[in-house]
Amino acid sequence: MFQFLEKAIIGMALLRILSGSIEIFAALLILKVNQIEKALIINSSLALIGPIILILTTTIGLIGIAEKVSFTKMLWIFCGVGLILYGVKSS
């Protein structure tokens, strides 16, 4: 009835739950401060958390499939993540 969950899956899910919880907390904090300047500071701080969570979850996932994927393909995946981050930050 219960299936065994891989450690990588649990780690990735916990990071996403943490990320979502931080987002909800930040939204509530923005409502509490009720000032545009402070709300922008809170919102800007979230811009740091998103990419960190993306990199960590991708790393955990790649470690989980390391024996199934060649080193070259993992390098391409990291390059793709890097390009996503570059594209988001350059606009």
Secondary structure, 3 states (H helix, E strand, C coil): CCCCCCHHHHHHHHHHHHHHHHHHHHHHHHHHHCCHHHHHHHHHHHHHHHHHHHHHHHHHHHHHCCCCCCHHHHHHHHHHHHHHHHHHHHC
